[in-house]
Amino acid sequence: MLRIETVLSGKLNAGTTGHLRSSSTSAGSVNRSDPRETKDKSLPAAGHPYFPRQHMIRSIILILLFLTVPAIAAEAPDARLSDDIALAKATIALLAAKDFTSVRGRLDAGMGPAPDETLDRMSNLFGAGKPASVETISGTETRNVQTGAGNSRILLEYGVAGKWLVVDVAINTQADSKRFTRLYITANNQPLRELNAFHFYGKGLVQYLFLAGWLTVIALTAFAMLIAFRRHAGWSRWALILSMPTGLTPTVAVNWNTAQIWVIEAVSNSAGEVIPIFAFRYPMAMYGQTEIHVVYLYVSAPLIALGYLFWHWWQGRRPMVPLVSTTPTAE
């Protein structure tokens, strides 16, 4: 399909290291025990050499790296995708130069006919001069690992004479053949980063209600983490604090511009849409951007934090049990 769209539009104290003390008694000397050593040593103190705080800090750093490195690696550009991006840019250059025969030779037959009139209208959007800027907005692909066949979806933005052209293409790869199965061009009077920038004003009831719920979940989680920090010590404190921002329910998201709501973990198949009962999201609430830089908010229920808050509230409601003295009183 060919389509033209025109849119005129926004100190650490290393814990004091534990010391080992030894004493020897000579004949006739009295061995007095130090009352400070009578306390139970079954559990090591916070600064005990077997549980130094440095190890805890290293563990936290390793956890954060474990969560972030896979995401960074997933964003590394694939060589085949880079080839498709280069092909898309080269084809647009041919279109702007009005080499319609070469452009038509790269289109898939399933797109239907591409008459010169349609291609000429698309070419005229770029004008006679070179684009002032070319930016790759996004690029995604699905490939067969064994054969290399697959599809890529690419969004490019060209800055041309006071307007910005968004080129949306899809490329199908079969063996050594690459064919365009999608070619759309949309004209805007602002770049996508400005057009889809995050603003608080001018939104609807859905966005503001979702934002209120999003902030409430973050505040409740922070409150639960604060209570856990004050009530617990040692590894239990840090284990609770690190686990509380974990979302364990399906993640609900809202598009900040269009108010569209969807479930991130939902999977569509022939039977319809399938939504899991439990999911994993860390942290439980955050924001992201779509392929065209539209901000969306998402949240998953932090069941550990909410359960801890309920347990804390329930403990506060329990009546105090009076202390009964078992020492006999003199009559």
Residue, then its C-alpha position, 0 to 999 in steps of 0.5 A: m500500500l502507498r499512502i500520503e498523510t499530512v498532519l499539521s499539529g506537540k561513610l559507610n562505616a564498614g561496621t566496626t570489624g569484629h575483634l577476637r579477644s583471648s585471655s589466659t589465667s595463671a595459677g591462683s588467679v581468679n577468672r572473672s567473666d566479663p558481663r559484656e560477654t554474657k550476651d547471646k552470640s548465636l547471631p552475629a552483629a551487623g559489623h561481624p566479619y562474617f557478614p560485613r556490610q561491604h558484602m551487602i553493598r556488593s550484592i545490591i550492585l550485582i542485583l541492579l546490574f543483573l536487572t539492567v545489563p540484559a535491557i542494555a544488551a537487548e537494545a544493541p543494534d543487530a547487523r541485519l537490522s542496520d542493513d535494513i535501515a540503510l536500505a530504507k534510507a537509500t530508497i528514500a533518497l531515490l524517491a526524493a531524486k524521482d528515480f521511480t523505476s528503482v523505487r518501484g523495483r524494491l516494492d513487494a508485489g503485494m503492495g499493489p501498483a505504484p503509479d508515477e503520480t503517487l510516487d511523485r506526490m511522495s517525492n514532492l514532500f522532500g523538495a529539491g534540496k537535501p534534508a536538514s536532518v535524518e533521524t532513525i526513530s525506531g527499528t524492530e525486527t523478527r527473524n528466523v534464526q536459522t534461515g535469516a528470513g523475517n521482517s523489520r519495521i523502521l521509522l525515520e524522520y526527515g527535517v525538510a524546509g520547516k516540516w518533518l516527514v515521518v517515513d514508516v517502512a516494513i521490509n521483508t527478507q527472504a534469502d538474499s531478497k529484500r522487499f518493501t511491504r509498507l511505505y507511508i510518509t506523514a508530514n508534521n509541522q513539529p518533530l516527534r520529540e516535541l509533538n509527543a512531549f510529556h505535558f500535564y495540561g490538556k489531558g483527559l480524565v483517564q490520564y489524570l486518574f491513572l496518574a493519581g493511581w500511579l503516584t499512589v502505588i509509588a507512595l505506598t511502596a515507599f511508605a512500606m520500605l520506610i517502615a521496614f527500614r525502621r522495624h527490621a535490622g540486618w539482612s531481613r531489612w534489606a531483603l524486604i526493602l529490595s523486594m517491595p518494588t516488585g510488581l507481581t500482577p499483570t502490568v497496566a499501561v496508559n498512553w499519555n497522549t491518546a488515553q489508550i489502556w492496555v496490558i503489557e503482558a497480554v498475548s494475542n493468539s487465534a483464541g483471542e487475547v490471553i492475560p496471565i494471572f501473575a507477572f513480574r515487573y521491577p520496579m512496579a511502576m515506571y514510564g516508557q516511550t513508544e516507537i514514536h516517542v509518546v510517553y506511557l505510564y505503567v504499573s503492576a501491583p506491589l503485592i509484597a509491599l501492600g501485604y506488608l502494610f496490611w500486616h503492619w496495620w493488623q499488628g497495630r490493631r491487636p489488643m495488648v495482652p496484660l502482663v500477669s506476674t507469676t511471683p507469689t506475693a507475701e500475705 
